[in-house]
Amino acid sequence: MSDDRRERGLARLRELLGLEAEPDLDDPLIAMAVDHVFADVWSRPGLELRERSLITCAALVALGKEHELRLHLRGALHVGVSPEAIEEMMIHLAHYSGWPTGVTGLRVARDVIADFSK
């Protein structure tokens, strides 16, 4: 892993989440996420950050991953996805990933949106 790759990953993560504190890079899973997921995947050309954020949120809803969804919904709001677009995404997803996942996604989204707006 090069220092350039680590910095690219950290920069993308900061851009998405607006981090005030640095992630715990002593944790091997977090370091891997920064060095690979954010440096190599989230930094690829072809999709804008906002698009990657929406795709990630949609996948997390479909998979029922509430904990990770909360983090990525905050990221989506941070990069300019509107609360209305997030709610519409949940309605749309309910018809493809199943009604329970859409309902859960909408409930989680409304909680995150309320917290983000404070």
C-alpha positions as CSV (number, residue, x, y, z in Angstrom):
1,M,0.0,0.0,0.0
2,S,1.4,3.4,-1.0
3,D,1.0,6.6,0.9
4,D,-0.6,8.1,-2.2
5,R,-3.2,5.3,-2.1
6,R,-3.9,5.8,1.6
7,E,-4.3,9.6,1.1
8,R,-6.6,9.1,-1.9
9,G,-8.8,6.8,0.1
10,L,-8.8,9.2,3.1
11,A,-9.6,12.2,0.9
12,R,-12.6,10.3,-0.7
13,L,-13.9,9.2,2.7
14,R,-13.6,12.8,4.0
15,E,-15.4,14.1,0.9
16,L,-18.2,11.6,1.4
17,L,-18.7,11.8,5.1
18,G,-17.2,15.1,6.1
19,L,-15.3,13.4,8.9
20,E,-14.2,15.5,11.8
21,A,-12.0,12.7,13.3
22,E,-9.7,10.4,11.4
23,P,-10.7,6.8,11.1
24,D,-8.9,4.2,13.3
25,L,-6.4,3.0,10.8
26,D,-4.9,0.6,13.4
27,D,-8.1,-1.5,12.8
28,P,-7.2,-3.7,9.9
29,L,-10.7,-3.8,8.5
30,I,-11.0,0.0,8.5
31,A,-7.5,0.4,7.0
32,M,-8.6,-2.0,4.2
33,A,-11.8,-0.1,3.6
34,V,-9.8,3.2,3.2
35,D,-7.0,1.6,1.2
36,H,-9.1,-0.4,-1.1
37,V,-12.8,0.5,-1.1
38,F,-12.3,4.3,-1.0
39,A,-9.0,4.6,-2.8
40,D,-9.6,2.0,-5.5
41,V,-13.4,1.7,-5.9
42,W,-15.0,5.0,-4.8
43,S,-12.2,6.9,-6.6
44,R,-12.7,5.3,-10.0
45,P,-13.8,7.4,-13.0
46,G,-17.2,6.9,-14.6
47,L,-19.5,7.7,-11.7
48,E,-19.8,10.8,-9.6
49,L,-19.6,10.6,-5.8
50,R,-23.3,11.3,-5.5
51,E,-24.2,8.5,-7.9
52,R,-21.9,6.0,-6.0
53,S,-23.5,7.1,-2.8
54,L,-27.1,6.4,-4.1
55,I,-26.0,3.1,-5.5
56,T,-24.4,2.1,-2.2
57,C,-27.5,3.2,-0.2
58,A,-29.8,1.2,-2.5
59,A,-27.6,-2.0,-2.2
60,L,-27.6,-1.6,1.6
61,V,-31.4,-1.2,1.7
62,A,-31.8,-4.3,-0.5
63,L,-29.4,-6.3,1.7
64,G,-31.1,-5.1,4.9
65,K,-27.9,-3.7,6.4
66,E,-29.3,-1.0,8.6
67,H,-26.1,-0.1,10.5
68,E,-24.1,0.6,7.3
69,L,-27.1,2.2,5.7
70,R,-27.2,4.9,8.5
71,L,-23.6,5.8,7.7
72,H,-24.1,5.9,4.0
73,L,-27.3,7.9,4.2
74,R,-25.4,10.6,6.2
75,G,-22.9,10.5,3.4
76,A,-25.5,10.9,0.8
77,L,-27.0,13.9,2.6
78,H,-23.5,15.3,3.0
79,V,-22.8,15.2,-0.8
80,G,-26.1,16.9,-1.6
81,V,-28.6,14.2,-2.1
82,S,-31.9,15.7,-1.0
83,P,-34.1,14.1,1.7
84,E,-36.9,14.0,-1.0
85,A,-34.7,12.0,-3.3
86,I,-33.7,9.6,-0.5
87,E,-37.4,9.0,0.4
88,E,-38.3,8.5,-3.3
89,M,-35.4,6.0,-3.6
90,M,-36.9,4.0,-0.7
91,I,-40.3,4.0,-2.3
92,H,-38.8,2.8,-5.6
93,L,-36.7,0.1,-3.9
94,A,-39.7,-1.3,-2.1
95,H,-41.0,-2.5,-5.4
96,Y,-37.7,-4.2,-6.3
97,S,-36.1,-5.4,-3.1
98,G,-39.3,-6.1,-1.2
99,W,-41.8,-4.2,0.8
100,P,-40.2,-4.8,4.2
101,T,-36.7,-3.6,3.0
102,G,-38.3,-0.5,1.5
103,V,-40.3,0.2,4.7
104,T,-37.2,-0.4,6.9
105,G,-35.1,1.8,4.6
106,L,-37.6,4.6,4.7
107,R,-37.8,4.4,8.5
108,V,-34.0,4.5,8.8
109,A,-33.8,7.3,6.3
110,R,-36.3,9.5,8.2
111,D,-34.3,9.0,11.4
112,V,-31.0,9.9,9.7
113,I,-32.6,12.9,7.9
114,A,-34.0,14.2,11.2
115,D,-30.6,13.8,12.9
116,F,-28.7,15.4,10.0
117,S,-31.1,18.4,10.0
118,K,-30.3,19.3,13.6
